[in-house]
Amino acid sequence: MRNRLLVLIIAAMLLIGLLCASGCGKDNKSNESNQSVIVQQNQEDNQSEDNNTGEAGKDDNSGESDDEDNSGNEGDASEDGLFSEVHGALHVDGANLVDKNGEKVQLYGISTHGLAWFPQYVNYDTFAFFNNEWGINCMRLAMYTEEYGGYCSGGDRESLKKLINDGVEAATKLGMYVIIDWHILSEQDPMNHKDEAKSFFAEMSEKYKDYTNVIYEICNEPNGGGTWDRVTAYANEVIPIIRANNPDALILVGTPCWSQEIDKALAEPLGFDNIMYVLHFYASTHGEWLRDRMQQCIDNGLPIFISEFGLCEASGDGAINKTESDEWKKIIEKNNLSFICWNLSNKSETSSLIKSSCNKLSDFTDDELGEEGKYMKDWFTSK
């Protein structure tokens, strides 16, 4: 009886042990499973955080925003936001153009044709197309002074100033820099309309004194009697007027012989800060001799801005010379020069970006571009 009772006790103890072992095993497996889930969840959370950080970094670096309206139509042209807002007021450092942080910057874009002749292209949608699709960061507003409809030859001054304002506002909204160009040409000597220029730039510099993206070009292409002495006398009267309203504005000064004699500026530079000297070229007319002159001036510290050029002859028409154009492109990029091509119109000449058969104002296809338009599109988009 006692042996039987002992067997029953032992059997009961074995049964309890088995039940406990079975229960602990399930709990352990459950804990392993829970730990695996926790680790996996932590990994997923970390990956999610990494991905979120990556997307945030991408947004920060690309300037993209959750607001789709701010990308594309608003000229999202730099890594951290609008190009002109990122780089701010530009100034001259030796031969270089630098931004508000002292970093070298290169402006590149398109000049309008005469505002009085092709006003239809001065609008937000047209500028936005070239900003977004071609990547340009600067527009030049060419206001002729003497030619038909010019500011000083019977043109509608209020309409011309409104076009300038429309262009400045569109460029500013898109984050582009914008050049207000006093486009002297056939009058040769800028002193011929000095008083009108002083009044004009007093008004413009007062109106846009708080715009860090506005650049003033005070005489497009002095020629003939527009010698460097005359340009200097003119600049010495006009520049202080701009400086009185905007002490830090970037100012471009044309040089004699249709802005080719930059060596005259090197020999006798103006006595102002934040000045750049203008060089213009047309590749079928101006070749290695002008490039050599330009390089010598740069090497000697002269700040140069190419505010107008074309691939054709100096007339704005005639044959396009791609070989010479390629050489100009090389030297421009080598020296980080700012450059503005001529011109935004559908005029029937080879320097026009748009074919004369095209009346659109934006969304231009390659078939609607002239030969220069296609070349410049490739150049701009490659940057």
C-alpha positions in Angstrom: 0.0 0.0 0.0 2.8 2.3 0.9 4.6 1.4 -2.3 1.5 2.1 -4.4 1.1 5.5 -2.7 4.7 6.3 -3.5 4.2 5.4 -7.1 1.2 7.7 -7.3 3.1 10.6 -5.7 6.0 10.1 -8.2 3.6 9.9 -11.1 1.9 13.1 -10.0 5.2 14.9 -9.6 6.3 13.8 -13.1 3.0 15.0 -14.6 3.4 18.4 -12.9 7.0 18.7 -14.3 5.9 17.9 -17.8 3.1 20.5 -17.6 5.5 23.1 -16.3 8.1 22.3 -19.0 5.5 22.5 -21.7 4.2 25.9 -20.4 7.7 27.4 -20.1 8.6 26.2 -23.6 5.5 28.0 -25.1 6.3 31.2 -23.2 9.9 31.2 -24.4 8.8 30.7 -28.0 6.3 33.4 -27.6 8.9 35.7 -26.1 11.3 34.9 -29.0 8.5 35.6 -31.4 7.7 38.9 -29.7 11.4 39.9 -29.6 11.6 39.1 -33.3 8.6 41.3 -34.0 10.0 44.1 -31.9 13.4 43.9 -33.6 11.8 43.8 -37.1 9.5 46.7 -36.1 12.4 48.7 -34.8 14.3 47.9 -38.1 11.3 49.0 -40.1 10.9 52.1 -37.9 14.6 52.9 -38.4 14.4 52.3 -42.1 11.3 54.5 -42.2 13.2 57.2 -40.3 16.2 56.9 -42.6 13.9 57.1 -45.6 12.1 60.1 -44.2 15.5 61.7 -43.5 16.5 60.9 -47.0 13.4 62.4 -48.5 13.8 65.5 -46.2 17.4 65.8 -47.3 16.3 65.5 -50.9 13.7 68.1 -50.5 16.2 70.4 -48.8 18.8 69.8 -51.5 16.5 70.0 -54.4 14.2 72.8 -53.3 11.2 70.6 -53.8 8.2 71.2 -51.7 5.0 69.4 -50.7 3.2 72.3 -52.4 3.3 71.4 -56.0 2.7 75.0 -57.0 6.0 75.9 -55.6 7.9 73.5 -57.9 8.0 74.3 -61.5 5.8 77.3 -61.9 7.5 79.2 -59.2 11.0 78.8 -60.8 12.4 76.2 -58.4 15.9 76.8 -59.8 18.3 76.0 -57.0 19.2 73.4 -54.4 17.6 75.3 -51.5 15.0 77.5 -53.1 14.6 80.3 -55.7 18.0 81.0 -57.3 18.0 84.8 -56.7 16.9 84.3 -53.1 19.6 81.8 -52.4 22.4 83.9 -53.9 21.1 87.3 -52.9 22.8 90.6 -53.8 25.7 89.9 -56.2 29.0 91.8 -56.1 32.3 91.9 -57.8 35.4 90.3 -56.3 38.4 90.9 -58.5 37.5 89.5 -61.9 34.7 87.4 -60.4 31.0 87.8 -59.8 30.1 86.4 -56.4 27.0 86.0 -54.3 26.0 87.1 -50.8 28.2 84.4 -49.3 31.2 85.2 -51.4 30.8 82.1 -53.6 31.4 82.5 -57.4 28.2 82.6 -59.4 27.4 82.5 -63.1 24.4 84.1 -64.6 23.1 82.9 -68.0 20.0 83.7 -69.9 18.3 85.4 -72.7 17.8 89.0 -73.8 14.6 90.3 -75.2 14.6 92.0 -78.5 13.5 95.7 -78.4 10.7 95.9 -75.9 8.7 98.2 -78.2 8.8 95.7 -81.0 8.3 92.4 -79.3 6.4 93.2 -76.1 4.4 90.0 -76.2 7.3 87.9 -74.8 7.6 90.0 -71.6 5.3 87.9 -69.4 5.4 85.4 -66.6 4.5 82.3 -68.7 7.2 82.9 -71.3 9.9 83.6 -68.7 8.7 80.5 -66.7 9.1 78.3 -69.7 12.8 79.2 -70.2 13.4 79.2 -66.5 11.9 75.8 -65.9 12.6 74.0 -69.2 15.9 75.5 -70.2 17.2 76.3 -66.7 18.2 79.9 -67.3 18.6 82.2 -64.3 18.6 85.7 -65.8 16.6 87.8 -68.2 17.7 91.0 -70.0 15.2 93.7 -70.8 16.5 95.5 -73.9 14.9 99.0 -74.1 16.1 100.8 -77.2 16.6 104.5 -76.7 17.0 106.0 -80.3 15.6 103.5 -82.8 11.9 103.6 -83.9 9.7 103.6 -80.8 12.7 104.1 -78.6 12.5 105.8 -75.2 14.2 109.0 -76.4 12.8 109.1 -80.0 9.1 109.4 -79.5 8.3 106.0 -77.9 5.6 105.6 -75.3 7.7 105.9 -72.2 5.0 104.8 -69.8 4.3 101.7 -71.9 8.0 100.9 -72.0 8.3 101.4 -68.2 5.3 99.1 -67.7 7.0 96.4 -69.8 10.1 96.8 -67.7 8.1 96.5 -64.5 6.3 93.4 -65.9 9.6 91.8 -66.7 11.2 92.6 -63.4 8.2 91.3 -61.5 8.0 88.1 -63.5 11.7 87.4 -63.2 11.6 88.1 -59.4 8.7 85.8 -58.9 10.6 83.0 -60.7 13.8 83.6 -58.7 15.7 85.0 -61.7 18.0 88.0 -61.9 17.0 90.7 -64.4 19.0 93.3 -66.3 17.4 96.7 -67.1 19.3 97.6 -70.3 19.5 101.2 -71.6 20.0 100.0 -75.1 21.9 102.7 -76.9 23.0 101.9 -80.4 22.5 104.2 -83.4 23.1 107.4 -81.3 26.6 106.0 -80.7 27.6 108.3 -77.8 25.7 107.7 -74.5 26.2 111.4 -73.7 23.6 112.2 -76.4 20.8 111.1 -74.1 22.6 111.6 -70.8 19.8 113.7 -69.1 17.1 111.1 -70.1 19.3 108.4 -68.8 19.8 110.1 -65.5 16.1 110.6 -65.0 15.3 107.0 -66.0 17.9 105.4 -63.7 16.9 107.7 -60.9 13.3 106.4 -61.2 14.3 102.7 -61.7 16.8 102.6 -58.9 14.3 104.2 -56.5 11.6 101.8 -57.6 13.7 98.6 -57.3 16.1 99.7 -54.5 15.0 96.7 -52.4 15.2 94.2 -55.2 18.5 92.3 -54.9 18.0 90.6 -58.2 17.9 93.8 -60.4 21.0 94.7 -62.4 21.5 98.0 -64.3 23.2 98.1 -67.7 23.7 101.8 -68.4 24.9 101.8 -72.0 24.5 98.9 -74.4 27.0 99.4 -77.2 28.8 102.7 -77.4 30.3 103.1 -80.9 31.6 105.7 -83.3 31.9 108.9 -81.2 31.2 106.8 -78.0 34.8 106.7 -77.0 36.0 105.5 -73.6 36.5 109.1 -72.5 32.8 109.8 -73.4 31.6 106.6 -71.7 33.6 107.5 -68.6 32.1 111.0 -68.5 28.6 109.5 -68.9 29.2 106.8 -66.2 30.5 109.3 -63.8 27.2 111.1 -63.9 24.8 108.2 -64.1 26.3 105.7 -61.6 26.1 108.1 -58.6 22.4 108.5 -59.2 21.9 104.7 -59.0 24.2 104.5 -56.0 22.2 107.2 -54.2 19.2 104.8 -54.1 21.0 101.5 -54.1 24.6 101.7 -52.9 25.3 98.0 -53.6 23.6 97.5 -57.0 25.5 95.6 -59.7 26.1 97.9 -62.7 27.2 96.9 -66.2 29.0 99.4 -68.3 29.3 99.0 -72.1 32.6 99.6 -73.8 33.5 101.3 -77.1 33.2 99.8 -80.6 30.0 98.0 -79.9 31.3 96.7 -76.5 34.5 95.1 -77.8 37.2 97.5 -76.6 37.3 96.2 -73.1 41.0 96.8 -73.1 40.2 100.5 -72.8 38.4 99.8 -69.6 41.4 97.8 -68.3 43.7 100.7 -69.0 41.5 103.2 -67.3 38.9 101.6 -65.1 36.1 103.5 -63.5 36.4 104.6 -59.9 33.4 102.7 -58.6 33.0 99.4 -56.8 30.7 96.6 -58.0 31.1 97.5 -61.7 31.5 95.0 -64.5 32.5 95.8 -68.1 30.5 94.6 -71.0 31.8 92.5 -73.9 29.6 91.6 -76.9 30.4 89.1 -79.7 28.8 87.5 -82.7 30.6 84.3 -83.5 30.5 84.6 -87.3 32.2 88.1 -87.1 34.3 88.0 -83.9 36.8 85.3 -83.5 40.1 84.4 -81.8 41.4 88.0 -81.7 38.5 89.1 -79.5 38.8 86.0 -77.3 42.5 86.7 -76.8 41.7 90.3 -75.8 39.1 89.2 -73.4 41.3 86.5 -71.8 44.1 89.1 -71.3 41.7 91.4 -69.6 40.4 88.7 -67.3 44.0 87.6 -66.5 44.7 91.2 -65.4 41.7 91.3 -63.1 39.0 93.0 -65.2 35.5 91.8 -64.3 33.7 91.1 -67.6 30.0 90.4 -68.3 28.8 89.1 -71.7 25.4 90.8 -71.8 24.8 90.0 -75.4 26.0 87.6 -78.1 24.9 85.6 -81.0 26.1 82.7 -83.1 25.7 84.6 -86.4 27.1 87.8 -87.9 27.3 91.1 -86.0 24.2 92.3 -87.9 22.1 89.8 -86.0 21.6 87.9 -89.2 23.6 85.8 -91.7 25.3 82.5 -91.3 25.7 80.8 -88.0 29.3 79.6 -87.2 29.1 76.7 -84.9 32.9 76.1 -84.8 33.5 79.6 -83.5 30.5 79.4 -81.3 32.0 76.3 -79.7 35.2 78.1 -79.1 33.4 81.0 -77.4 31.5 78.5 -75.3 34.7 76.9 -74.1 36.3 80.2 -73.0 33.1 81.3 -71.3 32.8 78.2 -69.2 36.6 78.1 -68.5 36.3 81.6 -66.9 32.9 81.1 -65.4 31.7 84.2 -67.3 28.1 85.3 -67.1 26.4 85.3 -70.6 23.2 86.5 -72.1 22.2 85.4 -75.7 20.4 87.6 -78.2 17.4 87.3 -78.7 13.9 86.3 -77.6 11.7 87.0 -80.6 10.4 85.4 -83.8 11.9 88.0 -86.0 13.0 86.6 -89.3 16.7 86.6 -88.6 19.2 84.0 -87.5 19.8 85.4 -84.0 16.2 84.9 -83.1 15.6 81.9 -80.9 12.1 81.2 -82.3 11.2 80.6 -85.9 9.2 83.4 -87.6 6.4 80.9 -88.4 5.8 80.3 -84.6 3.5 82.7 -82.8 3.4 80.8 -79.5 4.6 82.5 -76.3 5.7 79.4 -74.4 6.0 75.6 -74.6 8.2 75.8 -77.7 9.1 72.5 -79.4 12.4 71.9 -81.1 10.7 72.3 -84.5 9.6 75.8 -83.5 13.1 76.9 -82.6 15.6 78.4 -85.0 19.1 77.1 -85.4 20.4 79.3 -82.6 17.5 78.4 -80.4 18.4 74.7 -80.6 22.1 75.4 -79.9 21.3 77.5 -76.9 18.7 75.1 -75.5 21.4 72.4 -75.6 23.9 74.7 -73.9 21.5 75.9 -71.2 20.0 72.5 -70.4 23.5 70.9 -70.2 24.2 73.2 -67.2 
